[in-house]
């Protein structure tokens, strides 16, 4: 057996640039998974993705898998022969299935007794024989939402496939895939190269393409783009703002990147920078530049896919393309300013938010009242919160936002300032959508927090209330994101809010009987469950969250503090034993058929030294823990209770809880209840995993 380099390349028409990276990684993972499933060993893996290709190159791939000694078990030996010594149908049938005579079977000892069986050596699979299947399976599993057909063929892929390489060393004939025979020829840059490029061996791939003006390695090409963009920016004393998503997309657009710097008239800088950036980024895929103060400069950097003999002409062409777009932004800005936001808000009466929930104007009125209530609860200016809520969605009917959708809120903020609105109101309008994604910034002022919370809470109770909660991957109103945003704002801004009360307030803004009964509880449970994903990302075990959620607490900030405390407690050496003890206590009390609240522990009924010790320690440490709990110091409270481990262990070792004497039994049950109740002040630690 030997090892060879494996090269697989799928050559296509231009692939979707935004999806290129994910397609390339999925292609790599699919091929390696196919090899692993067939127990074919391999070495270093390199993946490639450019506008016209997906490829993977794997070193040291076994040409054949290792032989395996296997045992195939048949019927138990006592069922292999009948009373006359003849093979039973079970034994004969097993032998026939294995392709041998019954007398060739062996007796094999197993943990469940002796069985009839067969020991044999199974030859490892030949990689060449498997390769076609591996590639077909990988292609079928790629994350392609919509596939297309081309020509007269019924073959489907994300883009028409033009060529296909499947080389194992020097061998390249591995049958047809997607209707195309596998070969050993690739193609270079569409303009800087012509004709097929013959590969004598798989190791030649990357160098051969580089000579044909293709940087096939996605990561290398991306690093080149970043370096070129930064170099171009420094040449004009600026800093390039390199958005990761835009960088991925641009990397997916070019095979031979050449960065060029263009400019536009300074008069356009009077337009909101966000609109100019949106135009450059979304429409033209340009990187924008800022000066030392972070102010937008009248320059941009574009990536060409060719080395032009006259780059000045390429730059001039890009400048001609961007000029009318920036002129449109300037026109929209000046036109929109002529109509105050407050007047535009009236147009929301004709814009449907949701068919059953009314118009955006209806939503604005609900959010206005809710934002005012929330503002008073968190110490913000209620008048400013209500004003910002009234104007928050007015920019949706401006020309600017209709042309540049990502200007929602931002445009409204500029227009509010132009109209003479309070600066805090204008800022709240801009920040109403923060955070937009995981890790994004939060609203800065409490006024903006009140608006952002009110807007999302109104949507949550409304959509749930008409029976349209998220299902599976479908979440058209982005309720998962809205829930996490609400939780983040409350927790990270340290707002003392009761989520259930907030949801009830939101529900009350709707007409009576519009929302289904129990909407508040349904949304509350849904939102609290979002904490699970939050803590999973922070590597906090799910049982820690369960321990806290069992308390049915409705203040997100309090939940966060308790979860962190229980997580810290779970790392203590005493945690496992105390969690087990609490679980044992919970089971004991849960089996009682009557109320087990028997009042205070009666000292005069304590007989055993272990129960006396536990009572004394519980009393002393509970006093310390209660002092911490009054200050919200949950970690300190649990840490103090960790001192109960030894007396609790001794109690269960030496004391009979279910004593025959009823008074004695009830007293011991009450001691255990007091123990459990003390921990329940923080969380139900019986939920923690025992045995760490």
C-alpha positions as CSV (number, residue, x, y, z in Angstrom):
1,X,0.0,0.0,0.0
2,X,1.1,3.6,-0.7
3,X,0.2,7.2,-0.1
4,X,-0.6,9.7,-2.8
5,X,-1.7,13.4,-3.0
6,X,-5.4,13.7,-3.8
7,X,-6.7,16.7,-5.8
8,X,-10.4,17.4,-6.4
9,X,-11.4,20.5,-8.3
10,X,-14.9,21.5,-9.4
11,X,-14.6,24.2,-12.2
12,X,-17.7,26.3,-12.7
13,X,-19.1,29.6,-13.9
14,X,-18.8,32.4,-11.4
15,X,-20.0,31.2,-8.0
16,X,-22.0,33.4,-5.6
17,X,-19.3,35.6,-3.8
18,X,-21.1,35.8,-0.5
19,X,-21.5,32.1,-0.3
20,X,-18.0,31.2,-1.7
21,X,-16.2,30.8,1.7
22,X,-18.9,28.6,3.2
23,X,-19.1,26.5,0.0
24,X,-15.3,26.0,0.0
25,X,-15.2,24.9,3.6
26,X,-18.2,22.6,3.2
27,X,-16.5,21.1,0.1
28,X,-13.3,20.4,2.1
29,X,-15.3,18.9,5.1
30,X,-17.3,16.7,2.8
31,X,-14.3,15.2,1.1
32,X,-12.4,14.6,4.4
33,X,-15.5,13.1,6.0
34,X,-16.0,10.7,3.1
35,X,-12.4,9.5,3.5
36,X,-12.8,9.1,7.3
37,X,-16.1,7.2,6.9
38,X,-14.2,4.7,4.7
39,X,-11.3,4.5,7.1
40,X,-8.8,5.9,4.5
41,X,-6.0,7.8,6.2
42,X,-4.7,11.1,5.0
43,X,-2.4,14.0,6.0
44,X,-2.4,17.8,5.6
45,X,-5.6,19.3,4.0
46,X,-5.6,22.4,1.9
47,X,-8.8,24.0,0.5
48,X,-9.3,26.4,-2.4
49,X,-12.1,28.6,-3.5
50,X,-12.2,31.2,-6.1
51,X,-14.9,32.6,-8.3
52,X,-14.6,29.7,-10.8
53,X,-13.6,26.8,-8.6
54,X,-14.0,24.8,-5.4
55,X,-11.0,22.5,-4.7
56,X,-9.3,20.5,-2.0
57,X,-5.8,19.0,-2.0
58,X,-5.0,16.3,0.6
59,X,-1.5,15.0,1.2
60,X,-0.6,11.4,2.1
61,X,-3.9,9.8,1.2
62,X,-3.9,6.0,1.5
63,X,-4.5,4.4,-1.8
64,X,-6.0,1.5,0.1
65,X,-7.4,1.2,3.6
66,X,-5.9,-1.2,6.2
67,X,-7.2,-4.8,6.3
68,X,-9.3,-5.5,9.3
69,X,-9.8,-8.7,11.3
70,X,-13.4,-9.0,12.1
71,X,-15.7,-11.3,13.9
72,X,-19.2,-12.0,12.6
73,X,-21.4,-13.5,15.3
74,X,-24.1,-16.0,14.6
75,X,-26.6,-17.9,16.9
76,X,-25.6,-19.1,20.4
77,X,-23.8,-22.4,20.4
78,X,-26.6,-24.2,22.2
79,X,-28.9,-23.4,19.3
80,X,-26.5,-24.4,16.6
81,X,-27.4,-28.2,16.6
82,X,-30.6,-30.0,17.2
83,X,-31.0,-33.0,19.5
84,X,-29.7,-35.4,16.9
85,X,-26.5,-33.3,16.3
86,X,-27.6,-31.8,13.0
87,X,-27.1,-28.2,12.2
88,X,-30.2,-26.1,13.0
89,X,-31.7,-23.8,10.3
90,X,-30.3,-20.9,12.3
91,X,-26.7,-22.2,11.9
92,X,-27.2,-23.3,8.3
93,X,-28.7,-20.0,7.4
94,X,-25.9,-18.0,9.0
95,X,-23.3,-20.1,7.3
96,X,-25.0,-19.6,3.9
97,X,-25.2,-15.9,4.4
98,X,-21.4,-15.8,5.1
99,X,-20.7,-17.9,2.1
100,X,-19.1,-20.8,4.0
101,X,-20.1,-24.3,5.1
102,X,-21.5,-24.7,8.6
103,X,-18.6,-26.9,9.6
104,X,-16.2,-24.0,8.8
105,X,-17.8,-21.8,11.5
106,X,-16.0,-21.3,14.7
107,X,-17.0,-21.1,18.4
108,X,-16.4,-17.6,19.7
109,X,-16.5,-16.6,23.4
110,X,-18.5,-13.5,24.1
111,X,-19.6,-11.8,27.4
112,X,-23.0,-13.3,26.8
113,X,-21.7,-16.8,26.2
114,X,-20.3,-19.0,23.4
115,X,-21.7,-18.3,20.0
116,X,-21.2,-19.7,16.5
117,X,-19.3,-17.2,14.3
118,X,-16.8,-16.5,11.7
119,X,-13.4,-14.8,12.0
120,X,-12.2,-13.3,8.7
121,X,-10.0,-10.6,7.3
122,X,-11.8,-7.8,5.4
123,X,-9.7,-6.1,2.8
124,X,-9.4,-2.3,3.1
125,X,-11.2,-0.2,0.5
126,X,-9.4,1.1,-2.6
127,X,-9.5,4.9,-2.6
128,X,-9.9,5.0,-6.4
129,X,-13.0,2.9,-6.2
130,X,-14.6,5.2,-3.6
131,X,-13.6,8.5,-4.9
132,X,-16.5,9.0,-7.3
133,X,-19.0,8.3,-4.5
134,X,-17.2,10.6,-2.1
135,X,-17.4,13.5,-4.5
136,X,-21.0,12.9,-5.4
137,X,-22.0,12.7,-1.7
138,X,-20.0,15.9,-1.0
139,X,-21.6,17.9,-3.8
140,X,-25.1,16.7,-2.7
141,X,-24.4,17.9,0.8
142,X,-23.2,21.4,0.0
143,X,-25.2,24.3,1.5
144,X,-26.9,25.4,-1.7
145,X,-30.4,26.9,-1.1
146,X,-31.3,26.9,-4.8
147,X,-29.7,24.7,-7.5
148,X,-29.9,25.4,-11.2
149,X,-29.9,23.3,-14.5
150,X,-28.1,24.2,-17.7
151,X,-28.3,23.1,-21.2
152,X,-30.3,20.0,-22.0
153,X,-29.0,18.2,-18.9
154,X,-31.0,17.5,-15.8
155,X,-27.8,17.8,-13.7
156,X,-28.2,20.5,-11.0
157,X,-25.6,22.6,-9.2
158,X,-25.4,26.2,-7.9
159,X,-23.7,27.2,-11.2
160,X,-23.0,25.4,-14.5
161,X,-20.0,23.1,-14.1
162,X,-17.4,23.3,-16.8
163,X,-14.6,20.9,-15.8
164,X,-13.8,18.5,-13.0
165,X,-10.5,17.1,-11.7
166,X,-10.2,14.0,-9.5
167,X,-6.5,13.1,-9.3
168,X,-5.0,10.6,-6.9
169,X,-1.3,11.0,-7.7
170,X,-1.1,10.7,-11.4
171,X,-4.4,8.8,-11.9
172,X,-7.3,10.9,-12.9
173,X,-10.0,8.7,-14.5
174,X,-12.7,8.2,-11.9
175,X,-15.8,8.2,-14.0
176,X,-18.4,10.9,-14.6
177,X,-19.6,13.4,-12.0
178,X,-22.4,15.8,-12.8
179,X,-22.3,14.5,-16.3
180,X,-18.6,15.5,-16.8
181,X,-15.7,13.0,-17.0
182,X,-13.0,13.5,-14.3
183,X,-9.7,14.6,-15.8
184,X,-6.4,16.3,-15.0
185,X,-6.9,19.7,-16.7
186,X,-7.8,23.0,-15.0
187,X,-8.2,26.5,-16.3
188,X,-6.5,29.7,-15.3
189,X,-7.6,33.4,-15.2
190,X,-10.5,34.2,-17.6
191,X,-8.5,37.0,-19.2
192,X,-4.8,36.5,-18.3
193,X,-4.8,32.9,-19.3
194,X,-6.1,30.8,-22.2
195,X,-6.6,27.1,-22.8
196,X,-6.5,24.2,-20.5
197,X,-3.7,23.7,-18.0
198,X,-2.5,20.1,-17.9
199,X,-1.5,18.8,-14.5
200,X,1.0,15.9,-14.5
201,X,0.5,15.3,-10.8
202,X,-1.8,16.6,-8.0
203,X,1.0,18.4,-6.2
204,X,1.4,20.8,-9.1
205,X,-2.0,22.4,-8.7
206,X,-1.4,25.7,-6.7
207,X,1.8,26.6,-8.5
208,X,0.3,25.9,-11.9
209,X,-2.7,28.2,-11.2
210,X,-0.5,31.0,-9.8
211,X,1.4,30.9,-13.1
212,X,-2.0,31.4,-14.8
213,X,-2.9,34.4,-12.7
214,X,-5.1,32.6,-10.2
215,X,-4.6,32.8,-6.4
216,X,-6.7,29.7,-5.7
217,X,-6.2,29.6,-1.9
218,X,-9.0,31.7,-0.4
219,X,-7.1,32.6,2.8
220,X,-4.0,33.6,0.9
221,X,-6.0,35.7,-1.6
222,X,-7.8,37.4,1.3
223,X,-4.5,38.2,3.0
224,X,-3.2,39.7,-0.2
225,X,-6.4,41.9,-0.5
226,X,-6.1,43.1,3.1
227,X,-2.4,44.0,2.6
228,X,-3.0,45.7,-0.7
229,X,-5.9,47.7,0.7
230,X,-4.0,48.8,3.7
231,X,-1.0,49.8,1.5
232,X,-3.3,51.8,-0.8
233,X,-4.9,53.6,2.1
234,X,-1.6,54.6,3.7
235,X,-0.6,56.2,0.4
236,X,-3.4,58.8,0.8
237,X,-2.7,59.2,4.6
238,X,-5.9,57.3,5.5
239,X,-7.1,54.1,7.2
240,X,-9.2,51.6,5.3
241,X,-12.2,50.3,7.2
242,X,-12.2,46.6,6.3
243,X,-15.6,45.0,7.1
244,X,-15.1,41.2,7.5
245,X,-18.2,40.4,5.5
246,X,-17.2,42.8,2.7
247,X,-13.7,41.3,2.7
248,X,-15.1,37.8,2.3
249,X,-17.4,38.9,-0.5
250,X,-14.6,40.7,-2.4
251,X,-12.3,37.7,-1.9
252,X,-15.1,35.8,-3.6
253,X,-15.2,38.2,-6.6
254,X,-11.6,38.1,-7.8
255,X,-9.0,35.5,-8.7
256,X,-6.1,37.9,-9.2
257,X,-6.6,40.9,-6.9
258,X,-5.3,44.3,-7.7
259,X,-6.3,47.2,-5.3
260,X,-6.9,50.6,-6.8
261,X,-7.7,53.9,-5.1
262,X,-10.4,56.2,-6.5
263,X,-11.9,59.5,-5.2
264,X,-15.2,61.5,-5.3
265,X,-16.1,65.1,-4.9
266,X,-15.7,66.5,-1.4
267,X,-19.2,68.1,-1.7
268,X,-20.7,64.7,-1.1
269,X,-19.3,64.6,2.4
270,X,-22.2,66.9,3.4
271,X,-24.4,63.8,3.0
272,X,-24.6,61.5,6.1
273,X,-21.5,59.3,6.0
274,X,-23.5,56.2,6.6
275,X,-25.4,56.7,3.3
276,X,-22.1,57.2,1.4
277,X,-20.6,54.1,3.0
278,X,-23.7,52.1,2.2
279,X,-23.6,53.1,-1.4
280,X,-19.9,52.3,-1.7
281,X,-20.1,49.0,0.2
282,X,-23.4,47.5,-0.8
283,X,-23.6,48.6,-4.4
284,X,-20.0,48.8,-5.5
285,X,-18.1,46.6,-3.0
286,X,-15.7,49.4,-2.2
287,X,-13.7,49.9,1.0
288,X,-14.2,53.3,2.4
289,X,-11.4,55.4,4.1
290,X,-11.3,57.5,7.2
291,X,-8.8,60.1,8.5
292,X,-7.0,60.1,11.8
293,X,-10.2,61.4,13.5
294,X,-12.3,58.7,12.0
295,X,-14.0,61.1,9.6
296,X,-14.9,59.8,6.1
297,X,-12.4,60.8,3.4
298,X,-13.5,61.4,-0.3
299,X,-11.7,58.2,-1.4
300,X,-12.4,54.6,-1.9
301,X,-10.5,51.4,-2.7
302,X,-11.8,48.9,-5.3
303,X,-10.4,45.5,-6.2
304,X,-9.9,44.8,-9.9
305,X,-9.6,41.2,-11.1
306,X,-7.0,42.0,-13.7
307,X,-3.6,43.7,-14.0
308,X,-4.6,46.6,-16.4
309,X,-2.0,48.2,-18.6
310,X,-3.8,51.5,-17.9
311,X,-5.1,51.4,-14.3
312,X,-5.9,55.1,-14.5
313,X,-8.7,54.2,-16.9
314,X,-10.0,51.5,-14.5
315,X,-10.0,54.0,-11.6
316,X,-11.8,56.6,-13.8
317,X,-14.4,54.0,-14.7
318,X,-15.2,53.2,-11.1
319,X,-15.3,56.9,-10.2
320,X,-17.9,57.4,-13.0
321,X,-20.0,54.6,-11.7
322,X,-20.0,55.7,-8.0
323,X,-20.7,59.4,-8.8
324,X,-24.4,59.1,-9.7
325,X,-25.1,56.9,-6.7
326,X,-23.6,59.4,-4.4
327,X,-25.5,62.1,-6.2
328,X,-28.7,60.2,-5.6
329,X,-27.9,59.9,-1.9
330,X,-27.3,63.7,-1.8
331,X,-30.5,64.4,-3.6
332,X,-32.5,62.1,-1.3
333,X,-31.0,63.8,1.8
334,X,-31.8,67.3,0.7
335,X,-35.3,66.3,-0.5
336,X,-36.1,64.4,2.7
337,X,-35.1,67.4,4.9
338,X,-37.9,69.5,3.4
339,X,-40.5,67.5,5.3
340,X,-40.3,67.2,9.1
341,X,-40.3,63.7,10.6
342,X,-43.3,64.6,12.7
343,X,-45.3,65.2,9.5
344,X,-44.0,62.1,7.8
345,X,-45.2,60.0,10.8
346,X,-48.7,60.6,9.6
347,X,-47.9,58.6,6.4
348,X,-47.4,55.5,8.6
349,X,-51.2,55.2,8.8
350,X,-51.1,53.6,5.4
351,X,-48.1,51.2,6.0
352,X,-49.1,47.8,7.3
353,X,-47.0,46.4,10.1
354,X,-48.9,43.1,10.2
355,X,-52.3,42.5,8.9
356,X,-53.9,41.6,12.2
357,X,-51.8,44.0,14.3
358,X,-52.5,47.1,12.2
359,X,-50.3,49.8,10.7
360,X,-46.9,51.2,11.7
361,X,-48.8,54.2,13.1
362,X,-50.7,51.8,15.4
363,X,-47.4,50.3,16.4
364,X,-45.9,53.7,17.0
365,X,-48.7,54.6,19.4
366,X,-48.4,51.4,21.3
367,X,-44.6,51.7,21.6
368,X,-45.0,55.4,22.6
369,X,-47.0,54.5,25.7
370,X,-44.8,51.4,26.5
371,X,-41.6,53.4,26.1
372,X,-42.8,56.0,28.5
373,X,-43.7,53.4,31.1
374,X,-40.4,51.7,30.8
375,X,-38.5,55.0,30.9
376,X,-40.1,55.8,34.2
377,X,-39.1,52.3,35.5
378,X,-35.4,52.8,34.7
379,X,-35.0,56.4,35.5
380,X,-35.1,57.8,32.0
381,X,-37.0,60.9,30.7
382,X,-40.4,59.6,29.8
383,X,-41.3,62.5,27.6
384,X,-38.1,62.0,25.5
385,X,-38.7,58.3,25.3
386,X,-42.3,58.8,24.1
387,X,-41.2,61.5,21.6
388,X,-38.5,59.2,20.1
389,X,-41.1,56.4,19.9
390,X,-43.5,58.6,18.0
391,X,-40.8,59.5,15.4
392,X,-38.8,56.2,15.4
393,X,-40.4,54.7,12.3
394,X,-41.1,57.9,10.4
395,X,-37.9,57.6,8.3
396,X,-39.2,54.4,6.8
397,X,-41.2,56.5,4.4
398,X,-38.3,58.7,3.3
399,X,-36.5,58.4,0.0
400,X,-33.2,57.8,1.7
401,X,-34.4,54.7,3.5
402,X,-36.3,53.4,0.6
403,X,-33.1,53.5,-1.4
404,X,-30.7,52.5,1.3
405,X,-32.6,50.1,3.7
406,X,-29.7,49.9,6.1
407,X,-30.2,53.7,6.9
408,X,-33.2,52.9,9.0
409,X,-32.9,54.8,12.3
410,X,-29.7,56.5,11.1
411,X,-31.5,58.7,8.6
412,X,-34.2,59.4,11.1
413,X,-31.6,60.6,13.6
414,X,-30.2,63.1,11.1
415,X,-33.6,64.4,10.1
416,X,-34.6,64.7,13.8
417,X,-31.6,66.9,14.5
418,X,-32.3,69.0,11.4
419,X,-35.9,69.4,12.6
420,X,-34.6,70.7,16.0
421,X,-35.6,67.7,18.0
422,X,-33.7,67.0,21.3
423,X,-30.3,65.4,20.8
424,X,-31.2,62.5,23.1
425,X,-34.3,61.9,21.1
426,X,-32.4,61.9,17.8
427,X,-29.8,59.5,19.3
428,X,-32.5,57.1,20.5
429,X,-34.0,57.0,17.0
430,X,-30.5,56.0,15.6
431,X,-29.9,53.4,18.4
432,X,-33.4,51.8,18.4
433,X,-32.1,48.8,16.4
434,X,-29.0,48.2,18.5
435,X,-27.9,45.5,19.0
436,X,-28.5,44.3,15.4
437,X,-26.5,41.0,15.9
438,X,-24.7,39.0,18.5
439,X,-21.9,41.1,20.0
440,X,-23.1,44.3,18.5
441,X,-23.1,47.5,20.6
442,X,-26.0,48.4,22.9
443,X,-28.1,51.6,23.1
444,X,-26.1,54.2,25.0
445,X,-28.8,56.2,26.9
446,X,-31.6,54.9,29.1
447,X,-34.0,56.7,26.7
448,X,-32.7,54.7,23.8
449,X,-32.9,51.5,25.9
450,X,-36.5,52.2,26.7
451,X,-37.3,52.7,23.0
452,X,-35.4,49.6,21.9
453,X,-37.0,47.5,24.6
454,X,-40.5,48.8,23.9
455,X,-40.3,48.3,20.1
456,X,-39.1,44.6,20.5
457,X,-41.5,43.8,23.3
458,X,-44.4,45.1,21.3
459,X,-43.5,42.9,18.3
460,X,-42.9,39.8,20.5
461,X,-46.3,39.9,22.3
462,X,-48.1,40.9,19.1
463,X,-46.7,38.1,16.9
464,X,-47.0,35.5,19.6
465,X,-50.5,36.8,20.5
466,X,-51.9,36.1,17.0
467,X,-50.4,32.6,16.9
468,X,-47.3,33.1,14.7
469,X,-44.3,32.2,16.9
470,X,-41.1,31.1,15.3
471,X,-41.1,27.5,14.0
472,X,-38.0,25.6,13.1
473,X,-35.8,27.8,10.9
474,X,-38.7,30.1,10.1
475,X,-38.6,33.4,12.0
476,X,-39.8,36.1,9.7
477,X,-40.1,38.8,12.4
478,X,-36.7,37.9,13.9
479,X,-38.2,37.1,17.3
480,X,-35.2,35.1,18.4
481,X,-32.9,38.0,17.7
482,X,-35.3,40.4,19.4
483,X,-35.5,38.2,22.5
484,X,-31.7,38.1,22.9
485,X,-31.5,41.8,22.3
486,X,-34.0,42.5,25.1
487,X,-32.1,40.2,27.5
488,X,-28.8,41.8,26.6
489,X,-30.0,45.3,27.1
490,X,-31.5,44.5,30.5
491,X,-28.6,42.4,31.7
492,X,-25.6,44.4,30.3
493,X,-27.1,47.8,31.1
494,X,-28.0,46.5,34.6
495,X,-31.6,47.5,34.3
496,X,-33.7,46.4,37.3
497,X,-36.7,45.3,35.2
498,X,-39.1,42.4,35.7
499,X,-39.5,40.8,32.3
500,X,-43.0,39.4,33.1
501,X,-44.2,42.9,34.1
502,X,-42.7,44.4,31.0
503,X,-44.5,41.9,28.8
504,X,-47.8,42.4,30.6
505,X,-47.4,46.2,30.0
506,X,-46.8,45.5,26.3
507,X,-49.8,43.2,26.1
508,X,-52.0,45.9,27.6
509,X,-51.3,48.3,24.8
510,X,-53.2,46.1,22.3
511,X,-57.0,46.2,22.0
512,X,-58.7,43.8,24.4
513,X,-59.3,40.3,23.0
514,X,-56.9,40.8,20.1
515,X,-54.1,38.7,21.6
516,X,-54.7,35.1,22.7
517,X,-55.1,34.3,26.4
518,X,-51.8,33.4,28.0
519,X,-49.7,35.4,25.6
520,X,-47.6,36.9,28.3
521,X,-46.7,33.5,29.8
522,X,-45.9,32.1,26.4
523,X,-43.6,34.9,25.4
524,X,-42.0,34.9,28.9
525,X,-41.1,31.2,28.7
526,X,-39.8,31.6,25.1
527,X,-37.6,34.5,26.0
528,X,-36.2,33.0,29.2
529,X,-35.3,29.9,27.1
530,X,-33.2,32.2,24.9
531,X,-30.8,32.4,27.9
532,X,-29.9,28.8,27.2
533,X,-28.2,29.7,23.9
534,X,-26.6,32.7,25.6
535,X,-25.0,30.6,28.3
536,X,-24.0,27.8,25.8
537,X,-21.9,30.4,24.0
538,X,-20.2,31.3,27.3
539,X,-19.5,27.6,28.0
540,X,-21.8,27.5,31.1
541,X,-23.3,24.0,31.5
542,X,-27.0,23.8,30.8
543,X,-27.7,22.3,34.2
544,X,-26.5,25.5,35.8
545,X,-29.2,27.4,33.9
546,X,-31.7,24.8,34.8
547,X,-30.8,25.1,38.5
548,X,-31.7,28.8,38.3
549,X,-34.6,28.7,36.0
550,X,-36.3,26.2,38.3
551,X,-36.9,29.2,40.6
552,X,-39.1,30.8,38.0
553,X,-37.4,34.2,38.5
554,X,-38.5,36.9,36.1
555,X,-35.8,39.5,36.4
556,X,-33.1,38.8,33.7
557,X,-30.4,40.7,35.6
558,X,-31.1,38.6,38.7
559,X,-31.1,35.4,36.6
560,X,-27.7,36.4,35.2
561,X,-26.2,37.0,38.6
562,X,-27.5,33.7,40.0
563,X,-26.3,31.7,37.0
564,X,-22.8,33.2,37.3
565,X,-22.9,32.4,41.1
566,X,-24.1,28.8,40.6
567,X,-21.5,28.3,37.8
568,X,-18.8,29.4,40.2
569,X,-20.2,27.2,43.0
570,X,-20.3,24.2,40.7
571,X,-16.5,24.4,40.3
572,X,-15.9,24.0,44.1
573,X,-14.9,20.6,45.4
574,X,-17.9,20.6,47.8
575,X,-20.4,21.2,45.0
576,X,-20.8,17.6,43.8
577,X,-21.6,16.2,47.3
578,X,-24.0,19.1,48.2
579,X,-25.8,18.7,44.8
580,X,-26.2,15.0,45.5
581,X,-27.4,15.7,49.0
582,X,-30.0,18.3,47.8
583,X,-31.2,15.8,45.2
584,X,-31.6,13.2,47.9
585,X,-33.4,15.6,50.1
586,X,-35.7,16.6,47.2
587,X,-36.5,12.9,46.6
588,X,-37.3,12.2,50.3
589,X,-39.6,15.2,50.6
590,X,-41.2,14.6,47.3
591,X,-42.3,11.1,48.3
592,X,-44.3,12.4,51.3
593,X,-48.1,12.3,50.7
594,X,-48.8,15.2,53.0
595,X,-47.5,18.7,53.7
596,X,-44.0,18.5,55.2
597,X,-43.9,22.0,56.7
598,X,-43.6,21.1,60.4
599,X,-42.4,24.4,61.7
600,X,-39.1,25.2,63.2
601,X,-36.5,22.5,64.0
602,X,-37.0,21.6,67.7
603,X,-33.6,21.4,69.4
604,X,-35.0,19.2,72.2
605,X,-35.8,16.5,69.7
606,X,-32.3,16.3,68.3
607,X,-30.7,13.0,69.5
608,X,-27.8,12.0,67.2
609,X,-24.6,14.0,67.3
610,X,-24.7,14.3,63.5
611,X,-28.1,15.9,63.4
612,X,-27.1,18.3,66.2
613,X,-23.9,19.2,64.2
614,X,-25.9,19.8,61.0
615,X,-28.4,22.0,62.8
616,X,-25.7,24.1,64.4
617,X,-23.8,24.5,61.2
618,X,-26.9,25.2,59.2
619,X,-28.0,27.9,61.6
620,X,-24.5,29.6,61.7
621,X,-23.9,29.4,57.9
622,X,-27.4,30.4,57.0
623,X,-27.0,33.6,59.0
624,X,-23.8,34.4,57.0
625,X,-25.5,33.4,53.7
626,X,-28.6,35.6,54.5
627,X,-26.3,38.6,55.0
628,X,-24.9,38.0,51.5
629,X,-28.3,37.4,49.9
630,X,-29.6,40.8,51.2
631,X,-26.8,42.4,49.2
632,X,-27.4,40.2,46.2
633,X,-24.1,38.5,46.7
634,X,-25.1,35.1,45.5
635,X,-21.6,33.7,44.9
636,X,-20.6,34.6,48.5
637,X,-23.8,33.1,49.8
638,X,-23.2,29.7,48.1
639,X,-19.5,29.7,49.0
640,X,-20.5,30.1,52.7
641,X,-23.0,27.2,52.4
642,X,-20.3,25.0,50.9
643,X,-19.1,24.6,54.5
644,X,-22.1,22.3,55.1
645,X,-20.6,19.5,53.1
646,X,-19.0,17.6,56.0
647,X,-22.0,17.8,58.4
648,X,-24.4,16.9,55.6
649,X,-22.4,13.8,54.6
650,X,-22.2,12.8,58.3
651,X,-25.9,13.3,58.7
652,X,-26.8,10.9,55.9
653,X,-24.2,8.4,57.1
654,X,-25.3,8.3,60.7
655,X,-28.9,9.4,61.0
656,X,-32.1,7.4,60.2
657,X,-34.4,10.0,58.7
658,X,-37.5,7.8,58.7
659,X,-37.5,7.1,62.4
660,X,-40.4,5.2,63.9
661,X,-41.2,8.0,66.3
662,X,-43.3,10.5,64.3
663,X,-42.2,13.6,66.2
664,X,-38.5,12.6,65.7
665,X,-39.1,11.8,62.0
666,X,-40.9,15.1,61.4
667,X,-38.2,17.0,63.1
668,X,-35.5,15.4,60.9
669,X,-37.6,16.0,57.8
670,X,-38.0,19.6,58.7
671,X,-34.2,19.9,59.2
672,X,-33.7,18.6,55.7
673,X,-36.4,21.0,54.4
674,X,-34.5,23.9,56.0
675,X,-31.3,22.7,54.4
676,X,-32.9,22.6,50.9
677,X,-34.8,25.9,51.4
678,X,-31.6,27.6,52.2
679,X,-30.0,26.6,48.9
680,X,-33.2,27.4,47.1
681,X,-32.8,31.0,48.1
682,X,-30.3,31.1,45.2
683,X,-31.1,28.1,43.0
684,X,-32.1,24.4,42.9
685,X,-28.6,23.0,43.0
686,X,-30.0,19.4,42.9
687,X,-30.2,20.1,39.1
688,X,-26.4,20.2,38.9
689,X,-24.6,17.1,37.4
690,X,-23.2,15.0,40.2
691,X,-19.9,13.2,40.1
692,X,-17.5,15.8,38.7
